[in-house]
Amino acid sequence: MKAGSFTLVAAALVGMTSAMTPSGLIPSNKENMTVFFNTSALATNGAAVSIAGAKTAPMLALDKNLAGKTFAVVMIDPDPKGVGNGSNAILHWMQDGFSSSATSITIAGKTVFPLVNTKNTTAVETYLSPGPPVGSTHRYTQYLLDTTGKTTFPQAGANFSRGSFTIETFLQQINMTAFSANFFNATGGT
């Protein structure tokens, strides 16, 4: 392998580890986000999660304690009806009020700082568990938004259509960018 080829391969690998969204979707990561449904398995970087295992909202965590920051999560399925590019996504969850725990935990051998809803903020859109058609695999993508000092994030009761949700348009409307992202895969019938 030529030296130039090695550089291209290395750059591609770095890109894969820093962009934790499915191919073709935004954004690039600033921080790694860990998503899990139980304390023994991670639902990160495209890991397969069973439909039964994803009935309740996942826990979110970061690799380091970011005291003083607040966050919101938006979870979408960019794959309804075979579209697959996020332009006609289904909104599965929109929740504000998360902050970084000062105490770390270990999940599947990884030490992380959970994001907790200490003020019991009501979800803008409650968690809707994955439910792709039998045999169809969909990518469930979580976007973490830094809401520190922001007043533009929607409040509970806002009227969002769960169908035809476009993350790019939403981020433009609220004048925010994604701080971190993750996705897991779920297959109907599992």
N, C-alpha and C positions, 0 to 999 in steps of 0.2 A: 504494500500500500504506500502510495506517495505521501509525503509530508502534508501537502495541501488537502489530500483526501481525508487524512486523519483529523485535520482541523475542522473540516465540514462535518464529519461524523460526530466529533466532540461537541460542536455547536448545536447540532440537532438534538443530541442527548440532553444538553443543558436546557434547551427549549422545552423538551418533553417534561422535565422535572419542574420547571417553573410555571408552566401553564396547565393548571389542573381542571380545565374544562374540556369537553369533547371537541374534537377537531371541527373547526368552522365557527365556533362560538366564542364570544368575548368572555372575560378579559384575561390579561396576564396577571399573575399573582404578585402581590407585594409581600405577603406572609402566607405560610402554609396553614391550611385549615384542616383539622381532623374531624371526621364525622363518624359517629358510631351509634349503634342501636343497643348494644350490650357491651359488657366490659371485656369480652374475649375476642371480639372481631371488629376490625375497622371497615368502614364503608367509604373508602377513599380511592382516588385515582382510577375509577372505572371498575372497582371490585364488584363482583356479583353479590346481590342481596336478595334473599327470598322475599316473596310477597308477604308471607306470614310473619317474617322477621321485621317487616317495615310498617306494621300496623299503627304504631305510635310515632310521634315526631322524634327524630334523632337528636342525640346530644351533639353539640358543637364544641370545639376546643381549638386553641392556638398553641403553637410551640413555645411561646413565652408569655409571661404575664404583662399585659398592657394596661396597667392600672390607670384609672382616670379616663379611659376611652369607653364609648358606648357604641353598640352595634345593632344592626338589623339584619335579618336573613330573608332572602327571597329564593324560593325553590320552584323550579319549573321542570316540565317534561317537554323538551324541544322536539319530540318525535311523534306527535299525534298524527294519525292518518298518513304515516310514511313521509311527512314533510322533511323532518330531520335537520333543518337549518335554524331553528329557533324563531322563525318569523311568524309562526302560528302556534306558539307554545301554550300549554295548559299551566296555569298558575296553581301550584300545589300548597304553597305556604308563604305567608308574609307576616313576619313577627319582628317587632321593635323591642327595645328595652334590655338587650343583653349587655353584660359587662364581664370583664375577665376576673375569674376567681383568683385570689391570692395564693390558694393552695393547689399544688399540682396533684395529678393522679396518673396512674399508669394503666394504659389500655393496650392490650395485645403487645406488651413489651415496649410501648412508646410512652414517654412522659410528656404530658400536656397540661395546659391550664384550661379547665372548662369555662365556657361562656354561660353565665347564669342570668336569669330574669329576676333579679332581686326585688324589683318594684312590682312584680306580678302584672306587668303590662299586658293588656288584652291584645291578642293577635288581630292584625288588620284582616287577614284571611286565615282561618284555622287550618291546621294540617290536614291534607287530603292524601291518604296513603296511595302508593303506586297501584295501578290496576291495568296494565297493558293487556291486550287480547292474548289468549292462550297461544303460546309458542312465539310471541313477538317480544323482542328485547327492546326496552326503552332506556334512555339515559336520563337519570334524574339529577339535575344540576342545581347546586346551592351557591348563591352569591352572597357574600358577607359584605355589608356596607358599613363604613365608619360614619356614624351619625353624631359623633362628638361635636357639640356646639351647633348642630344643625336643627332648624325648625321646619324644614321642608318635607320631612318624612310623613306619609299619610297616617292618620289616626284610625283606631278601630271604628268600624262603621262606614269607612270610605267605600264607595261603590266601585269595585273592580270586577270586570268580567274575567272569569277563570279561563275561558276559552279565548283564543287569538291574542294572548298576552305576548308582548314583545319587550324583552328586557332592555334593549337599547333605547327604545322610545321612553320607557319608564324612567331609566336613569337620566335621560335628557330632561324630562318633565320635572324631576325633583332636584336637578342640578347636582348629581352625585356620580361618583365612579365606584366600581367594585373594588373593595380592599383585598378580597381573597375569594377563591372559588374552589369548588370540588364537584365531582360527580360520581355516582354509583349506577350500576346497571341492575335492572330487575326484569325478569322474564315472566310473562303471564302463565299461570298454571303452576308456579313453583311455591 
